[in-house]
Amino acid sequence: MAEQESMEFGKADFVLLDAVSMPEFMANLRLRFEKGRIYTFIGEVVVSVNPYKNLNIYGRDMIEQYKGRELYERPPHLFSIADAAYKAMKRRSKDTCIVISGESGAGKTEASKYIMQYIAAITNPSQRAEVERVKSMLLKSNCVLEAFGNAKTNRNDNSSRFGKYMDINFDFKGDPIGGHINNYLLEKSRVIVQQPGERSFHSFYQLLQGGSEQLLRSLHLHKDLSSYSYIGAGAQLKCSINDGVDFKAVADAMKVIGFEPEEIQTVYKILATILHLGNLKFSVDGDTPVIENNKLVSVIADLLSTKADMVEKALLFRTVATGRDVIDKQHTEQEATYGRNAFAKAIYERLFCWIVMHINDVIAVKDYNSTVHGKNTVIGVLDIYGFEIFDNNSFEQFCINYCNEKLQQLFIQLVLKQEQEEYQREGIPWKHIDYFNNQIIVDLVEQQHKGIIANLDDACMNVGKVTDEMFLEALNSKLGKHAHFSSRKLCAMDKNLEFDRDFRIKHYAGDVIYSVTGFIDKNKDTLFQDFKRLMYNSSNPVLKKMWPEGKLSITEVTKRPLTAATLFKNSMIALVDNLASKEPYYVRCIKPNDKKSSHLFDEERCRHQVEYLGLLENVRVRRAGFAYRQTYEKFLHRYKIIPEFTWPNHKLPSDKEAVKKLIEHCGFQHDVAYGKTKIFIRTPRTLFTLEELHAKMLVWVVLFLQKIRSSSQCAPPLEMRGALGRSLPMASARLRLTCRVKKSNFQVWRGTLARLRYKRTIAALKIIKFYRRYKVKSYINEVSLRFHNVKSMKGYGKHVKWPTPPKVLRRFEEALQAIYHRWRANELIKSIPPKDLPEIRAKVAAVELLKGHRADIGLQRTWHGNYIASNPDNPQAAGAFIPIANELKRKDKFMNVLFSSHVLKVNRFNKVEDRAIFITDRHLYKMDPTKHYKVMKTIPLYNLAGLSISNGKDQLVVFHTKDNKDLIVCLLSAQPVNESRIGELIGVLANHFKSEKRRLQVSVTNPVQCSMHGRKCTVSVETRINQSEPNFTKNRTGFILCVPGN
């Protein structure tokens, strides 16, 4: 049982509420907030309420209290979740993640900082310099990212205006060795305009308030904030952020991280450029657009290390390719202003992404070989925006709320999955739980060809003038019958919606009205190609690196870039896939009020957050079966004091039996279930009754021990006891004396016999002891004699016969033989070059799975693995493949390539195509070699359910996936022709799965059963004499792989 807080602080776990209802939930949340308890559990989820004051609960002494403790051994805290994630990662070599969610001002960023602080404090006890360097980099990166990605809003003075996911990599000892950061949807529109009462990003104010006079002069800047159009609106706002102090802290952090002085100077130049761009004014002289304050153009050109005339041309003209001709089209005043604003937003976004990339390069795991250093495990920390409902909700809120729908769907699914898995492990019947599955809303937004994003992309791609109103009309016609979509046209009587402007989505967190104004423009995110070429042609190498696509001339730019919504959708799908592959822990942050008061608890405000975070639903899921569960050992340790038969120790066969008897003694047998290792208690009332009984018995035990101690100290003296004896009648004294003499004689005789038996027993035991010692010594000496000089023996003593051990040493002999076999195996492995060990392990794994099932495993040849990149197999295409593989490694951060090969692939439309498969330790990629190895499909390895192969000599492989979209291929080899690589593929995958503590399911059969998008089919193999090369054909039940007869 967890360490219990006093009931005056409310329930430390919402699962233990007497009734699962919103009033009960809110009353407990309010009570704990008012009593200074800002953290509360929901099972393994921590609910955090922003206290709006500094609390002394994050120091070194508090870290020590939570270090190494189980989740419920201490009161709720962020450290308990951080330690649970760390222990799961270290003990079980399991990748974990901590998902922090909540609205702006709820304390997400602070929570992520404390989690990072805790992980840094409990790792690297040996104080290795490299590990300390990595820890310092990870902590300093927060400071830099906050400066460039956070801003003051009406809700929060330090609001994160981007989503952040950080992976922290650990070595086999549990010490951090690197990391990687992904950023999502930076609110770049804030660069050019802010809501009343809000500021732009901190970086601008820090530069102007903290920069030296010399630095500002070199950037053509001054300290008057109000003189800059882009940030002037927030110049006079009061803010708790000290920009001058933070400027120095950020500059120092950038130096520690590894930014060169020239790079830091370039960052300042980019910020200055944006400020100057905002002050540009456009007008029209006749038909010609002009810049009124032309001096600023030279300043901008100087800062960007380019020519003034090129800057002016990019601002006033647009280069357009019409067939073979290239013309310069003049901007209108409105187009020039739009282009200038788009350029400012794009520069800042590129700067932010470059900073993230630079940090990633510095903190990336370097020179880590899993075969030498052990498995590399990960803890991910996700700090991302919460659900948003404003008076005016636009494209940004649409994307943010879609993100929260995806995360809520994952949250409920994983919580349900964890509950179901625990019930199955413990043998407890699983009860189906009804919950709101928001997949219908996710599909409304992201479904291909039908969803809102697909319709928005269609509107952006249509030729001609397409307005936001036309986009809304398309939504009305295609989604009019959807239960979670409505607009004024569909609901004519709903006056909350404006005609031709608004649509409503019924989110899981509540209804949100979105204004389509600006949707198309923001989704296109148009930046004229002239600006990209301008930046690429800069003489500043940092700027040039930020804009690689500027290398293309106007006639070479043909491919339409992906829209902002599609890019965000793809990043969210990848994020959810990544989180689903890890063991999740959650921190749900709540903002108690909008006044940033440490005493005010706004009931209505908090209830809304509880609803959209799905906290009550989370409690219901956790409470659907049993409110509390604990291992028998820990349960007994706490409650054994209640009945006499378990105190201080029980004599029953097992802890489980003792717990059963304890529960029956208390009369709760109808409110519990007994698992294999845990007891499950259905209602919280039972648990609280046990706690009350425990508290009462604890008081009784303390009083009893005090009584014994005091009675031993206050015993009457011998003289007093003698006087009392003499006062008795003489007759009684004589009678007692006679009885005592007789009794004494009998006791003397009985004592003599006992002493004789004792001496004989001692003698017998001594003889047995020496005999056993003799037998043990004889056995040990014989083993020592037979295995003397075993290192120099042939086969390291493989053929030496072991002597027969005495009965007492049989288990010892088993352990000794196991030690010997491990030593012998280690000696044999030592003789193998380290570079060959992965191949040996893969071959062993292949033999374990395929021996007796398939003749040719390929054990006699060398296994190369990456056949596409090897010249003998693919001399022409290796040059095209290797850059793609390197780019995938940079993007997906895989450590090792497991296998690659050209294949023949058949799909559900009976089409046979030449493809390639590329398998890493994270993904299986299907590629098209005819299109320079373009990635056609990516399958995460955690989504791989198993493989099926035939029992012949063919190269058929079916990759089974959890979503029933199996991949059917036949491996191809060029040199030597028809070389069997099935064994190698099975071996490397099985060995990798084994290192991940998973088992690869391999089926060897003919025909092979598979599923194509949910449709069951079979693939059989037939040998045909006249067949020159493998090929797939269709039959009634599926496909036939025809292979050559020879």
Secondary structure by P-SEA (a helix, b strand, c coil): cccccccccccccccccccccaaaaaaaaaaaaaacccccccccbbbbcccccccccccaaaaaaacccccccccccaaaaaaaaaaaaccccbbbbbbbbbcccccaaaaaaaaaaaaaaaccccccaaaaaaaaaaaaaaaaaaaacccccccccccccbbbbbbbbbccccccccbbbbbccccccccccccccccccaaaaaaaacccaaaaaaaccccccccccccccccccccccaaaaaaaaaaaaaaaacccaaaaaaaaaaaaaaaaaaabbbbbcccbbbbccaaaaaaaaaaacccaaaaaaaacbbbbbcccbbbbbbbcaaaaaaaaaaaaaaaaaaaaaaaaaaaaaaaccccccccccccccbbbbbbcccccccccccaaaaaaaaaaaaaaaaaaaaaaaaaaaaaaaaccbbbbbbcccaaaaaaacccccccaaaaaaaaaaccccccaaaaaaaaaaacccccccccccccccccccccccbbbbbccccbbbbbccaaaaaaaccccaaaaaaaaacccaaaaaacccccccccccccccccaaaaaaaaaaaaaaaaaacbbbbbbbbbcccccccccccaaaaaaaaaaaaaaaaaaaaaccccccccaaaaaacccccccccccccccccaaaaaaaaaaaacccccccccccbbbbccaaaaaaaaaaaaaaaaaaaaaaaaaaaaaaacccaaaaaaaaaaccaaaaaaaaaaaaaaaaaaaaaaaaaaaaaaaaaaaaaaaaaaaaaaaaaaaaaaaaaacccccccccccccccccccccaaaaaaaaaaaaaaaaaaaaaaaccccaaaaaaaaaaaaacccccccccccccccccccccccccccccccccaaaaaaaaaacccccccbbbbbbbbccccbbbbbbbbbcccbbbbbccccccccccccccccccbbbbcccccbbbbbbccccbbbbbbbbbcccccccaaaaaaaaaaaaaaaacbbbbbbbcccbbbbcccccbbbbbbbbcccccccccccccbbbbccccc
